Amino acid sequence: MKALFLVGVVVLVLGILSLFVAIPQREKHGVKVGGAELGIETKTSEKLPPIASGIMIVAGAGLMIAGRGKS
């Protein structure tokens, strides 16, 4: 049961962090002809939708409650 509690803590922390920290993404666009390559790389940072963060927080709390065990 302790493992389920620890998984719940990790999911809860990730859910809270996803509200504040953006996830970086890179995309590479270009053309490759023979040995030559011409392209551009774009970088963007996007946050998860708040509903996804909320689901992670609720799921983490639920796992923590389910995994707390009997003391």
N, C-alpha and C positions, 0 to 999 in steps of 0.2 A: 504494500500500500504506500510505502514511502516514495517509491518510484513515480507513482501517479501524482503525488503531491508535488514532487520536483518538476515533473513535466508541466503541471499547472502553473508553477511559479515562472517557468521559462516562457510559456505562452502568454501569461499575464504581462510580464516585463516587455516582451516583444510587441504586444498590443499597445502598451503605453508609449514605447519608443516610436512606434509607427505613426503616432499622432504628431510627433515633433521632428523626426529625422526623415529627410528626403532620400529616396533610393536613386542612385546615379545609374544612368543608362547610356550606352554608346551605340551608335549606328554608323555603319560605314557604307557609303554610296560611291560607286565608281564604275569605271570601264577598264577591262584588262584586254589588251590587244598584243598578242605575242608575248614578248618579255617586258613590255611597257605597261605601266598601270597609272591611271589618272583617277583620282577620287578625292572625296572629302569625308571627314569624320565629324559627326555631330554629337555633342554631349548634352544631355538633358537630365534634370533632377526632378522627380515627381514624388509626391507623397501618396500613400495609399488613401483610398476613399475613407472618410470617417466611419462609414457603416462597417467596413471590413475591420477597422481598428476596434470598434465597439464589439463586434462578434468575437474577436480574439480575446478581448478583456473579459467578456462574459464567460467564454469557454474556459479560459485560464482559471477564473474564480470557481467555476463549477468543478473543474478537475481537482483544484485544491480542496474543496469541500468533500468531494468523493474520496479523495486519497488521504484524508487526515487520520483515518484509522481510529481505533479505540484506545484510549489511554487509561 
